[in-house]
């Protein structure tokens, strides 16, 4: 049986490569709205961040997405991102890699 190729993406906070399934995609659309993309298929420019609360907190502290997308992003987005990453990390620990 052939081994499947695992798509890799770079985490913009740590600059490390991770499998795509271990990352969260954040997307900026044509109207310069930045949002979390749970499906990974939304139209627009995407950037990836690891499924770790510490990485999300570091992104908030350094305002990573402001610089990446060249748009002013409010703190509420970063708080929502931290909550989303925390939830996904808890799901991964409970259910494993399904």
C-alpha positions as CSV (number, residue, x, y, z in Angstrom):
1,X,0.0,0.0,0.0
2,X,1.3,3.5,-0.9
3,X,2.1,5.9,1.8
4,X,0.1,9.1,1.5
5,X,1.8,12.5,1.2
6,X,1.1,14.7,4.2
7,X,0.6,18.4,3.2
8,X,2.8,20.6,5.3
9,X,2.3,24.3,6.1
10,X,4.3,26.9,8.0
11,X,3.2,28.3,11.3
12,X,3.6,32.1,11.0
13,X,4.4,32.6,14.7
14,X,7.1,29.9,15.2
15,X,8.2,29.6,11.5
16,X,8.1,25.8,11.8
17,X,6.5,23.4,9.4
18,X,3.6,21.3,10.6
19,X,1.1,18.9,9.0
20,X,-1.9,20.9,7.8
21,X,-4.3,19.1,10.1
22,X,-2.4,20.4,13.2
23,X,-2.9,24.0,12.2
24,X,-5.7,26.6,12.1
25,X,-6.2,28.7,9.0
26,X,-6.9,32.4,9.3
27,X,-8.1,34.1,6.2
28,X,-8.4,37.7,4.9
29,X,-11.0,38.2,2.2
30,X,-11.3,40.9,-0.5
31,X,-13.2,43.2,1.9
32,X,-10.1,43.1,4.3
33,X,-12.1,41.1,6.9
34,X,-10.0,38.7,8.9
35,X,-11.6,35.5,10.2
36,X,-10.9,32.0,11.4
37,X,-11.4,29.4,8.6
38,X,-12.3,26.1,10.3
39,X,-12.8,24.3,6.9
40,X,-9.5,25.6,5.3
41,X,-11.3,26.3,2.1
42,X,-12.5,29.9,2.4
43,X,-11.6,32.3,-0.4
44,X,-8.8,34.8,0.3
45,X,-5.3,35.0,1.6
46,X,-4.6,32.5,4.3
47,X,-2.1,32.2,7.1
48,X,-1.6,29.3,9.5
49,X,-1.1,29.1,13.3
50,X,-0.5,26.0,15.4
51,X,-3.0,24.4,17.6
52,X,-1.4,25.6,20.8
53,X,-2.8,28.2,23.2
54,X,0.7,29.5,23.9
55,X,1.3,30.1,20.2
56,X,-2.1,31.9,20.0
57,X,-1.2,34.1,23.0
58,X,2.2,34.9,21.4
59,X,0.3,35.9,18.2
60,X,-1.8,38.3,20.2
61,X,1.1,39.8,22.1
62,X,3.1,40.4,18.9
63,X,0.1,41.3,16.7
64,X,1.2,38.8,14.1
65,X,-1.9,38.9,11.9
66,X,-1.8,42.7,11.8
67,X,1.6,42.6,10.2
68,X,0.9,39.5,8.0
69,X,-2.3,40.9,6.5
70,X,-1.4,44.6,6.8
71,X,-4.7,45.4,8.4
72,X,-5.6,46.7,11.9
73,X,-7.3,43.9,13.8
74,X,-9.1,44.4,17.1
75,X,-8.3,42.4,20.3
76,X,-11.6,40.6,20.1
77,X,-10.4,38.6,17.1
78,X,-7.3,37.5,19.0
79,X,-9.4,36.5,22.0
80,X,-11.7,34.5,19.7
81,X,-8.7,32.8,18.2
82,X,-7.3,31.8,21.6
83,X,-10.7,30.4,22.6
84,X,-11.0,28.5,19.3
85,X,-7.5,27.1,19.5
86,X,-8.1,26.1,23.2
87,X,-11.3,24.3,22.1
88,X,-9.6,22.5,19.2
89,X,-6.7,21.5,21.4
90,X,-9.1,20.0,24.0
91,X,-11.0,18.1,21.3
92,X,-7.7,16.7,19.9
93,X,-6.7,15.5,23.4
94,X,-10.2,13.9,24.0
95,X,-10.8,12.3,20.6
96,X,-7.3,11.8,19.2
97,X,-6.5,12.2,15.5
98,X,-9.8,11.3,14.0
